[in-house]
Amino acid sequence: MTNNWVAVKNSNQAPLALRPRDAARALGISERTLWSLTTPRGSIPCVRCGHGKRRAVLYPLADLNAWLTREASPAKGVDA
């Protein structure tokens, strides 16, 4: 039986989620700005995994793309 972790780890697929530094770089903002825009303070969704010092914050690419699309679209009810 094949180990799925090895198959995923060795594949050339794009990552499903980014760490904060990479997410900030992808959005073209600083890590500090990213933290201020991350839920619960802001509207950028994240996933928090683990406990204690091993806790990781991940930003799923699909959620980042959806957030960016919402932010880039014109506000409803605003006259242009």
VEXFI-371422 format. One record per residue (C-alpha): residue number from 1; x, y, z. Coordinates in Angstrom, 1 decimal. Layout:
BEGIN
+-----+--------+--------+--------+
|   n |      u |      v |      w |
+-----+--------+--------+--------+
| NUM |      X |      Y |      Z |
...
+-----+--------+--------+--------+
// end
This chain:
BEGIN
+-----+--------+--------+--------+
|   n |      u |      v |      w |
+-----+--------+--------+--------+
|   1 |    0.0 |    0.0 |    0.0 |
|   2 |    1.3 |    3.4 |   -0.9 |
|   3 |    1.8 |    6.0 |    1.8 |
|   4 |   -0.4 |    9.0 |    0.7 |
|   5 |    1.8 |   11.5 |    2.6 |
|   6 |    4.8 |   10.6 |    0.5 |
|   7 |    2.8 |   10.8 |   -2.7 |
|   8 |    1.6 |   14.3 |   -1.8 |
|   9 |    5.0 |   15.4 |   -0.4 |
|  10 |    6.8 |   14.4 |   -3.6 |
|  11 |    4.2 |   15.7 |   -6.1 |
|  12 |    4.7 |   18.9 |   -7.9 |
|  13 |    1.2 |   20.2 |   -7.0 |
|  14 |    0.7 |   23.7 |   -5.7 |
|  15 |    0.3 |   24.0 |   -1.9 |
|  16 |   -3.2 |   24.0 |   -0.5 |
|  17 |   -2.3 |   26.6 |    2.1 |
|  18 |    0.4 |   29.2 |    2.9 |
|  19 |    2.1 |   30.1 |    6.1 |
|  20 |    1.8 |   33.7 |    7.2 |
|  21 |    5.1 |   34.9 |    5.6 |
|  22 |    4.2 |   33.4 |    2.2 |
|  23 |    0.6 |   34.5 |    2.4 |
|  24 |    1.7 |   38.1 |    3.1 |
|  25 |    4.2 |   38.0 |    0.2 |
|  26 |    1.5 |   36.6 |   -2.2 |
|  27 |   -0.9 |   39.4 |   -1.3 |
|  28 |    1.8 |   42.0 |   -1.5 |
|  29 |    1.4 |   43.2 |    2.1 |
|  30 |    3.4 |   43.0 |    5.3 |
|  31 |    3.0 |   40.3 |    7.8 |
|  32 |    1.8 |   42.8 |   10.3 |
|  33 |   -0.9 |   44.0 |    8.0 |
|  34 |   -1.9 |   40.4 |    7.3 |
|  35 |   -2.3 |   39.8 |   11.0 |
|  36 |   -4.4 |   42.9 |   11.4 |
|  37 |   -6.7 |   41.7 |    8.6 |
|  38 |   -6.9 |   38.1 |    9.8 |
|  39 |  -10.0 |   36.9 |   11.6 |
|  40 |  -11.2 |   37.6 |   14.2 |
|  41 |   -9.9 |   41.2 |   13.8 |
|  42 |  -10.4 |   41.3 |   10.1 |
|  43 |  -11.9 |   39.5 |    7.2 |
|  44 |   -9.1 |   37.2 |    5.9 |
|  45 |   -9.9 |   33.6 |    6.9 |
|  46 |   -7.3 |   31.3 |    8.3 |
|  47 |   -7.0 |   27.9 |    9.8 |
|  48 |   -5.3 |   27.4 |   13.2 |
|  49 |   -3.8 |   23.9 |   13.7 |
|  50 |   -2.2 |   22.3 |   16.7 |
|  51 |   -1.7 |   23.4 |   20.4 |
|  52 |    0.7 |   25.5 |   22.4 |
|  53 |    4.0 |   26.3 |   20.8 |
|  54 |    3.4 |   24.0 |   17.9 |
|  55 |    0.3 |   25.9 |   16.8 |
|  56 |    0.4 |   26.9 |   13.2 |
|  57 |   -1.6 |   29.4 |   11.3 |
|  58 |   -2.4 |   28.5 |    7.7 |
|  59 |   -4.1 |   30.5 |    4.9 |
|  60 |   -5.9 |   28.2 |    2.4 |
|  61 |   -5.2 |   29.5 |   -1.1 |
|  62 |   -8.9 |   29.1 |   -2.1 |
|  63 |   -9.9 |   31.4 |    0.8 |
|  64 |   -7.2 |   33.9 |    0.0 |
|  65 |   -8.4 |   34.0 |   -3.6 |
|  66 |  -12.0 |   34.4 |   -2.6 |
|  67 |  -11.1 |   37.2 |   -0.1 |
|  68 |   -9.1 |   39.0 |   -2.7 |
|  69 |  -12.0 |   38.7 |   -5.3 |
|  70 |  -14.4 |   40.2 |   -2.7 |
|  71 |  -12.1 |   43.0 |   -1.9 |
|  72 |  -11.4 |   43.8 |   -5.5 |
|  73 |  -15.1 |   43.9 |   -6.6 |
|  74 |  -16.8 |   47.3 |   -6.5 |
|  75 |  -18.9 |   47.9 |   -3.4 |
|  76 |  -22.7 |   47.4 |   -3.8 |
|  77 |  -24.8 |   50.5 |   -3.8 |
|  78 |  -21.9 |   52.9 |   -4.5 |
|  79 |  -22.4 |   55.2 |   -7.4 |
|  80 |  -19.4 |   55.1 |   -9.8 |
+-----+--------+--------+--------+
// end
